[in-house]
Amino acid sequence: MKVNPLTYSELSRPMYVLEEARLKENLKLIAYVAKEADVEIILAFKAYALWRTFPLFRDYIKATTASSLYEARLGFEEFGAPTHTFSPGYTDYEIDGIARCSSHLVFNSLTQYERYHIRAKMENEKLSFGLRVNPEYSEVETLIYNPCAPGTRFGISAGKLPEKLPEHVDGFHIHCHCESGSDVFERTLSHIEEKFAKWFPQLKWINFGGGHLMTRKDYDIQRLIRTLLEFHKRYPWLKVILEPGSAFVWQTGPLVAQVVDVVEDHGIKTAILNASFTCHMPDCLEMPYHPTVRNARLVDEDGSAKGEYTYRLGANSCLSGDWMGSWSFDHALQVGENIIFEDMLHYTTVKTNMFNGITHPSIALLHTDNELEILREYTYEDYRDRMD
Ligand SMILES: Cc1ncc(COP(=O)(O)O)c(C=O)c1O
């Protein structure tokens, strides 16, 4: 089916639409940074894992990063390359499978390293081991996204690392950004070097994690490239890896939902949709942030605004708090019309759930000729089979 991506008026059911043209722009930019800065950039599955689209990625990147056995399998089996894997807690019942599907295995603690590195090597002798270290510096202000906040469960701080690293450790892994600019990376890097440079001669690689939002319009790419090249000059033996997730699919397509009803209480109108914030746009409530709605203006974040064409946007779940708003439109909303939530490809399809048994939006790929290919439609069986 051909669709008009300005309106998506051909749709009558909720759908995430990945727009191929926009994805390719991001992929090109990421490949450019990797080449110019002489680093490897890999995709973090935690942000995006629509495996039917992996062939598009393979032209630009060689590997992916996993946080679990299933992500590692997805990388190995569907992307076609072993993954760079980090988990804060490997277990007896999963470590062998993870080792088999990984090229790099990062341990969160020295105890996890001691417990599993020999077993992992027996499963896969090519594995390269790393340790996650905690730079104790992060500019991320939202606490649930700050991996360096006091009491963090992530990584080993410099004070706890032995002068001589365990024999089989090849790399350090550091993740402390979230939708960050290259200025943040530059500042963070000086803290990282101050704390950890004395161990660099013992390493072969360093992974600076995710959160580098290089595809955002105002991101200073040249500054990132410069910072990485200068780092490379100081430590030419270190291979540098970045593993962003969001950056790959930033602004690559919307979640299109439809108005099902309009209700009113105390003069506040709510447009009930066939989609849910808690089920289908969870970061809106978790982060929290208000999404951009096409052809509408956010007039009030706490949803108390009243006006002829002003509406809260409410979900079809039973959670009382499953609404956001208020947004102002240029007309009275009609049952059946589209509400288009922009930029809904990162941290959505990987996090959605089937709470209340609400129909999950389908997932589609919009090709460059505006042909819409449905990748996945969800059924009652998907809901039923998650449980027993
Ligand atoms: C260890 C690690 N790597 C990579 C990422 C991807 O980050 P982003 O999607 O913000 O680029 C995350 C996000 O939480 C992470 O925890």
The ligand as a Tripos MOL2 file, in Angstrom:
@<TRIPOS>MOLECULE
LIG
   16    16     1     0     0
SMALL
NO_CHARGES

@<TRIPOS>ATOM
      1 C1         25.6900    0.1660   28.5390 C.3       1 LIG1
      2 C2         24.8580    0.9340   27.5670 C.ar      1 LIG1
      3 N1         25.2860    1.0500   26.2930 N.ar      1 LIG1
      4 C3         24.5610    1.7270   25.3730 C.ar      1 LIG1
      5 C4         23.3630    2.3240   25.6820 C.ar      1 LIG1
      6 C5         22.5950    3.0210   24.6100 C.3       1 LIG1
      7 O1         22.3510    4.3430   24.9330 O.3       1 LIG1
      8 P1         21.5810    5.3400   23.9440 P.3       1 LIG1
      9 O2         20.4330    4.6210   23.3840 O.co2     1 LIG1
     10 O3         21.1970    6.4690   24.8320 O.co2     1 LIG1
     11 O4         22.5720    5.7370   22.8960 O.co2     1 LIG1
     12 C6         22.8860    2.2340   27.0090 C.ar      1 LIG1
     13 C7         21.6190    2.8610   27.4070 C.2       1 LIG1
     14 O5         21.1550    2.7730   28.5030 O.2       1 LIG1
     15 C8         23.6420    1.5060   27.9670 C.ar      1 LIG1
     16 O6         23.2200    1.3630   29.2350 O.3       1 LIG1
@<TRIPOS>BOND
     1     1     2 1
     2     2     3 ar
     3     2    15 ar
     4     3     4 ar
     5     4     5 ar
     6     5     6 1
     7     5    12 ar
     8     6     7 1
     9     7     8 1
    10     8     9 2
    11     8    10 1
    12     8    11 1
    13    12    13 1
    14    12    15 ar
    15    13    14 2
    16    15    16 1
@<TRIPOS>SUBSTRUCTURE
     1 LIG1         1 GROUP 0 **** ****
